[in-house]
Amino acid sequence: MPVMSINLQDVLIALGGQAAFLGAVAWLAKSLVSHRLAREAEEFRIKLKADADLAIERLKSSLQMVAAEHQIRFTKLHEQRVEIISRLSRELVEVPSVVRQYVVTNVKDDRSYVAARDRALDLRHLVQVNRILLPDHVCVMLDQVSDRLLHIVTFIWVFWTIVETPNPETRNVQDKEMKEAVSALEDEIPALREKLMTEFRTLLAGTER
């Protein structure tokens, strides 16, 4: 059987020439590369979407935890405010009453003086240790009340107890301090107390300015 001789030139001609052959090879290679790139791009897109979805879920979970923690802190803060406002409201009624009893009724009585002084000091201390729970403008008004009450008790005690035999000049000072004390207890402090009660209601309603 005769051996078939393959002529390279015939092959090239059959394939449309060398340029056509190389073009076919290039097209085939390009098709393979494009297909692979498309597949890899699709795989990357799917992975990217999965990573993004996971990141979004983690962010949602983190935000929910932060919101829950914030709500817990807000609830605790509100509970603490309710407690301190309740105590301050009671003290703002009771302490001026104790001070008034000392000034108007028992100015010469040491026990009445000690009771008024101690209650005024306790009110001041209560304000100081709870300042972080209350707005600054509320603390300023509370300071005004506690300082005024302590001033009244101290000055009345000095001029009506320590000075046992007052001269006319000292008597004038005594009368002046007494009038100022009574005026503060009847007008100044009740007015401040009403403003504070309004602020307290605002805080309890959660509409702090």
C-alpha positions as YAML, in Angstrom:
chain: A
units: angstrom
residues:
- id: 1
  name: MET
  ca: [0.00, 0.00, 0.00]
- id: 2
  name: PRO
  ca: [1.57, 3.28, -1.01]
- id: 3
  name: VAL
  ca: [2.45, 5.74, 1.79]
- id: 4
  name: MET
  ca: [0.42, 8.94, 1.57]
- id: 5
  name: SER
  ca: [2.71, 11.93, 1.43]
- id: 6
  name: ILE
  ca: [1.39, 15.02, 3.30]
- id: 7
  name: ASN
  ca: [2.46, 18.26, 1.77]
- id: 8
  name: LEU
  ca: [2.57, 21.19, 4.22]
- id: 9
  name: GLN
  ca: [1.72, 23.57, 1.47]
- id: 10
  name: ASP
  ca: [-1.38, 21.56, 0.62]
- id: 11
  name: VAL
  ca: [-2.44, 21.66, 4.24]
- id: 12
  name: LEU
  ca: [-2.03, 25.41, 4.41]
- id: 13
  name: ILE
  ca: [-3.94, 25.86, 1.25]
- id: 14
  name: ALA
  ca: [-6.67, 23.62, 2.56]
- id: 15
  name: LEU
  ca: [-6.88, 25.68, 5.66]
- id: 16
  name: GLY
  ca: [-7.01, 28.88, 3.68]
- id: 17
  name: GLY
  ca: [-3.41, 29.84, 4.04]
- id: 18
  name: GLN
  ca: [-1.10, 30.45, 6.99]
- id: 19
  name: ALA
  ca: [-2.78, 33.72, 7.95]
- id: 20
  name: ALA
  ca: [-6.16, 32.05, 8.14]
- id: 21
  name: PHE
  ca: [-4.71, 29.24, 10.20]
- id: 22
  name: LEU
  ca: [-3.07, 31.59, 12.65]
- id: 23
  name: GLY
  ca: [-6.26, 33.62, 12.82]
- id: 24
  name: ALA
  ca: [-8.23, 30.53, 13.66]
- id: 25
  name: VAL
  ca: [-5.76, 29.64, 16.39]
- id: 26
  name: ALA
  ca: [-5.91, 33.18, 17.78]
- id: 27
  name: TRP
  ca: [-9.71, 33.16, 17.73]
- id: 28
  name: LEU
  ca: [-9.80, 29.82, 19.49]
- id: 29
  name: ALA
  ca: [-7.37, 31.02, 22.15]
- id: 30
  name: LYS
  ca: [-9.32, 34.24, 22.61]
- id: 31
  name: SER
  ca: [-12.56, 32.30, 22.94]
- id: 32
  name: LEU
  ca: [-11.04, 30.05, 25.57]
- id: 33
  name: VAL
  ca: [-9.60, 33.00, 27.51]
- id: 34
  name: SER
  ca: [-12.86, 34.94, 27.27]
- id: 35
  name: HIS
  ca: [-14.83, 31.97, 28.49]
- id: 36
  name: ARG
  ca: [-12.46, 31.47, 31.39]
- id: 37
  name: LEU
  ca: [-12.48, 35.15, 32.29]
- id: 38
  name: ALA
  ca: [-16.26, 35.21, 32.12]
- id: 39
  name: ARG
  ca: [-16.48, 32.19, 34.39]
- id: 40
  name: GLU
  ca: [-13.98, 33.68, 36.86]
- id: 41
  name: ALA
  ca: [-15.78, 37.02, 36.73]
- id: 42
  name: GLU
  ca: [-19.10, 35.31, 37.49]
- id: 43
  name: GLU
  ca: [-17.52, 33.36, 40.35]
- id: 44
  name: PHE
  ca: [-16.00, 36.58, 41.69]
- id: 45
  name: ARG
  ca: [-19.34, 38.37, 41.41]
- id: 46
  name: ILE
  ca: [-21.10, 35.59, 43.30]
- id: 47
  name: LYS
  ca: [-18.42, 35.60, 46.01]
- id: 48
  name: LEU
  ca: [-18.48, 39.40, 46.22]
- id: 49
  name: LYS
  ca: [-22.26, 39.40, 46.61]
- id: 50
  name: ALA
  ca: [-22.06, 36.70, 49.27]
- id: 51
  name: ASP
  ca: [-19.39, 38.68, 51.16]
- id: 52
  name: ALA
  ca: [-21.43, 41.86, 50.83]
- id: 53
  name: ASP
  ca: [-24.59, 40.13, 52.08]
- id: 54
  name: LEU
  ca: [-22.65, 38.72, 55.02]
- id: 55
  name: ALA
  ca: [-21.15, 42.14, 55.81]
- id: 56
  name: ILE
  ca: [-24.62, 43.72, 55.66]
- id: 57
  name: GLU
  ca: [-26.06, 41.12, 58.01]
- id: 58
  name: ARG
  ca: [-23.17, 41.63, 60.41]
- id: 59
  name: LEU
  ca: [-23.69, 45.42, 60.25]
- id: 60
  name: LYS
  ca: [-27.42, 45.00, 60.89]
- id: 61
  name: SER
  ca: [-26.69, 42.76, 63.85]
- id: 62
  name: SER
  ca: [-24.12, 45.23, 65.19]
- id: 63
  name: LEU
  ca: [-26.53, 48.15, 64.81]
- id: 64
  name: GLN
  ca: [-29.28, 46.21, 66.55]
- id: 65
  name: MET
  ca: [-26.92, 45.45, 69.45]
- id: 66
  name: VAL
  ca: [-25.87, 49.10, 69.67]
- id: 67
  name: ALA
  ca: [-29.52, 50.19, 69.58]
- id: 68
  name: ALA
  ca: [-30.41, 47.67, 72.29]
- id: 69
  name: GLU
  ca: [-27.48, 48.83, 74.47]
- id: 70
  name: HIS
  ca: [-28.48, 52.46, 73.92]
- id: 71
  name: GLN
  ca: [-32.06, 51.68, 74.90]
- id: 72
  name: ILE
  ca: [-30.89, 49.89, 78.03]
- id: 73
  name: ARG
  ca: [-28.66, 52.83, 79.00]
- id: 74
  name: PHE
  ca: [-31.45, 55.30, 78.26]
- id: 75
  name: THR
  ca: [-33.89, 53.25, 80.34]
- id: 76
  name: LYS
  ca: [-31.46, 53.08, 83.26]
- id: 77
  name: LEU
  ca: [-30.75, 56.81, 82.99]
- id: 78
  name: HIS
  ca: [-34.46, 57.55, 82.99]
- id: 79
  name: GLU
  ca: [-35.01, 55.29, 86.00]
- id: 80
  name: GLN
  ca: [-32.19, 57.04, 87.86]
- id: 81
  name: ARG
  ca: [-33.63, 60.42, 86.93]
- id: 82
  name: VAL
  ca: [-37.07, 59.39, 88.16]
- id: 83
  name: GLU
  ca: [-35.58, 58.36, 91.49]
- id: 84
  name: ILE
  ca: [-33.48, 61.49, 92.00]
- id: 85
  name: ILE
  ca: [-36.26, 63.80, 90.82]
- id: 86
  name: SER
  ca: [-38.64, 62.14, 93.27]
- id: 87
  name: ARG
  ca: [-36.19, 62.70, 96.12]
- id: 88
  name: LEU
  ca: [-35.43, 66.28, 95.10]
- id: 89
  name: SER
  ca: [-39.13, 67.12, 94.79]
- id: 90
  name: ARG
  ca: [-39.71, 65.90, 98.33]
- id: 91
  name: GLU
  ca: [-36.67, 67.75, 99.68]
- id: 92
  name: LEU
  ca: [-37.67, 70.99, 97.97]
- id: 93
  name: VAL
  ca: [-40.89, 70.88, 99.98]
- id: 94
  name: GLU
  ca: [-39.59, 69.58, 103.29]
- id: 95
  name: VAL
  ca: [-36.28, 71.45, 103.71]
- id: 96
  name: PRO
  ca: [-37.71, 74.99, 103.29]
- id: 97
  name: SER
  ca: [-40.43, 73.99, 105.77]
- id: 98
  name: VAL
  ca: [-37.81, 72.89, 108.36]
- id: 99
  name: VAL
  ca: [-35.80, 76.07, 107.79]
- id: 100
  name: ARG
  ca: [-38.92, 78.21, 108.09]
- id: 101
  name: GLN
  ca: [-39.85, 76.54, 111.35]
- id: 102
  name: TYR
  ca: [-36.42, 77.36, 112.74]
- id: 103
  name: VAL
  ca: [-36.38, 80.96, 111.52]
- id: 104
  name: VAL
  ca: [-39.92, 81.95, 112.35]
- id: 105
  name: THR
  ca: [-40.72, 79.77, 115.38]
- id: 106
  name: ASN
  ca: [-37.60, 78.39, 117.05]
- id: 107
  name: VAL
  ca: [-34.82, 80.83, 116.29]
- id: 108
  name: LYS
  ca: [-33.36, 80.39, 119.78]
- id: 109
  name: ASP
  ca: [-33.63, 76.61, 119.81]
- id: 110
  name: ASP
  ca: [-30.35, 74.78, 119.12]
- id: 111
  name: ARG
  ca: [-32.01, 71.53, 118.05]
- id: 112
  name: SER
  ca: [-34.15, 73.37, 115.55]
- id: 113
  name: TYR
  ca: [-31.04, 75.09, 114.20]
- id: 114
  name: VAL
  ca: [-29.14, 71.80, 113.84]
- id: 115
  name: ALA
  ca: [-32.09, 70.18, 112.08]
- id: 116
  name: ALA
  ca: [-32.42, 73.09, 109.63]
- id: 117
  name: ARG
  ca: [-28.68, 73.24, 109.01]
- id: 118
  name: ASP
  ca: [-28.35, 69.51, 108.44]
- id: 119
  name: ARG
  ca: [-31.32, 69.34, 106.07]
- id: 120
  name: ALA
  ca: [-29.95, 72.26, 104.06]
- id: 121
  name: LEU
  ca: [-26.53, 70.58, 103.88]
- id: 122
  name: ASP
  ca: [-28.12, 67.28, 102.88]
- id: 123
  name: LEU
  ca: [-29.99, 68.99, 100.06]
- id: 124
  name: ARG
  ca: [-26.80, 70.58, 98.79]
- id: 125
  name: HIS
  ca: [-25.01, 67.22, 98.94]
- id: 126
  name: LEU
  ca: [-27.87, 65.49, 97.14]
- id: 127
  name: VAL
  ca: [-27.62, 68.01, 94.30]
- id: 128
  name: GLN
  ca: [-23.84, 67.76, 94.05]
- id: 129
  name: VAL
  ca: [-23.64, 63.95, 93.83]
- id: 130
  name: ASN
  ca: [-26.37, 63.76, 91.18]
- id: 131
  name: ARG
  ca: [-25.34, 66.59, 88.87]
- id: 132
  name: ILE
  ca: [-24.42, 64.16, 86.10]
- id: 133
  name: LEU
  ca: [-28.06, 63.04, 85.85]
- id: 134
  name: LEU
  ca: [-29.51, 66.51, 85.42]
- id: 135
  name: PRO
  ca: [-29.11, 69.34, 82.90]
- id: 136
  name: ASP
  ca: [-26.84, 72.21, 83.89]
- id: 137
  name: HIS
  ca: [-29.61, 74.82, 84.06]
- id: 138
  name: VAL
  ca: [-31.58, 72.62, 86.47]
- id: 139
  name: CYS
  ca: [-28.50, 72.15, 88.67]
- id: 140
  name: VAL
  ca: [-27.99, 75.93, 88.72]
- id: 141
  name: MET
  ca: [-31.51, 76.46, 90.09]
- id: 142
  name: LEU
  ca: [-31.04, 73.67, 92.63]
- id: 143
  name: ASP
  ca: [-27.80, 75.32, 93.75]
- id: 144
  name: GLN
  ca: [-29.64, 78.59, 94.19]
- id: 145
  name: VAL
  ca: [-32.23, 76.98, 96.44]
- id: 146
  name: SER
  ca: [-29.79, 74.96, 98.57]
- id: 147
  name: ASP
  ca: [-27.31, 77.84, 98.90]
- id: 148
  name: ARG
  ca: [-30.07, 80.29, 99.81]
- id: 149
  name: LEU
  ca: [-31.45, 77.98, 102.50]
- id: 150
  name: LEU
  ca: [-28.00, 77.39, 103.96]
- id: 151
  name: HIS
  ca: [-27.31, 81.13, 103.92]
- id: 152
  name: ILE
  ca: [-30.56, 81.82, 105.77]
- id: 153
  name: VAL
  ca: [-29.87, 79.23, 108.47]
- id: 154
  name: THR
  ca: [-26.26, 80.34, 108.97]
- id: 155
  name: PHE
  ca: [-26.91, 84.08, 109.12]
- id: 156
  name: ILE
  ca: [-29.95, 83.78, 111.36]
- id: 157
  name: TRP
  ca: [-27.96, 81.57, 113.72]
- id: 158
  name: VAL
  ca: [-25.03, 84.03, 113.78]
- id: 159
  name: PHE
  ca: [-27.08, 87.16, 114.39]
- id: 160
  name: TRP
  ca: [-29.74, 85.67, 116.66]
- id: 161
  name: THR
  ca: [-27.72, 83.20, 118.70]
- id: 162
  name: ILE
  ca: [-24.08, 84.22, 118.88]
- id: 163
  name: VAL
  ca: [-24.89, 87.88, 119.45]
- id: 164
  name: GLU
  ca: [-26.53, 87.65, 122.87]
- id: 165
  name: THR
  ca: [-26.73, 91.34, 123.74]
- id: 166
  name: PRO
  ca: [-27.10, 93.21, 120.46]
- id: 167
  name: ASN
  ca: [-26.56, 96.94, 120.26]
- id: 168
  name: PRO
  ca: [-28.86, 99.14, 118.14]
- id: 169
  name: GLU
  ca: [-26.69, 98.65, 115.07]
- id: 170
  name: THR
  ca: [-26.63, 94.89, 115.49]
- id: 171
  name: ARG
  ca: [-30.36, 94.91, 116.11]
- id: 172
  name: ASN
  ca: [-30.87, 96.60, 112.75]
- id: 173
  name: VAL
  ca: [-28.79, 93.86, 111.09]
- id: 174
  name: GLN
  ca: [-30.84, 91.21, 112.88]
- id: 175
  name: ASP
  ca: [-34.07, 92.73, 111.64]
- id: 176
  name: LYS
  ca: [-32.70, 93.04, 108.11]
- id: 177
  name: GLU
  ca: [-31.57, 89.39, 108.02]
- id: 178
  name: MET
  ca: [-34.86, 88.20, 109.42]
- id: 179
  name: LYS
  ca: [-36.90, 90.16, 106.85]
- id: 180
  name: GLU
  ca: [-34.73, 88.87, 104.00]
- id: 181
  name: ALA
  ca: [-34.98, 85.32, 105.29]
- id: 182
  name: VAL
  ca: [-38.77, 85.43, 105.57]
- id: 183
  name: SER
  ca: [-39.07, 87.06, 102.15]
- id: 184
  name: ALA
  ca: [-36.88, 84.35, 100.59]
- id: 185
  name: LEU
  ca: [-38.86, 81.58, 102.28]
- id: 186
  name: GLU
  ca: [-42.20, 83.05, 101.20]
- id: 187
  name: ASP
  ca: [-41.40, 84.28, 97.69]
- id: 188
  name: GLU
  ca: [-37.96, 83.54, 96.24]
- id: 189
  name: ILE
  ca: [-37.66, 79.85, 97.12]
- id: 190
  name: PRO
  ca: [-41.29, 78.90, 96.26]
- id: 191
  name: ALA
  ca: [-40.85, 80.58, 92.86]
- id: 192
  name: LEU
  ca: [-37.66, 78.62, 92.20]
- id: 193
  name: ARG
  ca: [-39.37, 75.44, 93.36]
- id: 194
  name: GLU
  ca: [-42.20, 75.94, 90.87]
- id: 195
  name: LYS
  ca: [-39.71, 76.43, 88.03]
- id: 196
  name: LEU
  ca: [-37.89, 73.29, 89.08]
- id: 197
  name: MET
  ca: [-41.10, 71.29, 89.19]
- id: 198
  name: THR
  ca: [-41.81, 72.35, 85.61]
- id: 199
  name: GLU
  ca: [-38.31, 71.26, 84.58]
- id: 200
  name: PHE
  ca: [-38.76, 67.95, 86.39]
- id: 201
  name: ARG
  ca: [-42.00, 67.25, 84.53]
- id: 202
  name: THR
  ca: [-40.24, 67.99, 81.25]
- id: 203
  name: LEU
  ca: [-37.43, 65.58, 82.09]
- id: 204
  name: LEU
  ca: [-39.82, 62.84, 83.14]
- id: 205
  name: ALA
  ca: [-41.77, 63.27, 79.90]
- id: 206
  name: GLY
  ca: [-38.55, 62.75, 77.93]
- id: 207
  name: THR
  ca: [-38.72, 66.15, 76.24]
- id: 208
  name: GLU
  ca: [-35.57, 67.68, 77.65]
- id: 209
  name: ARG
  ca: [-34.65, 71.01, 76.10]
...
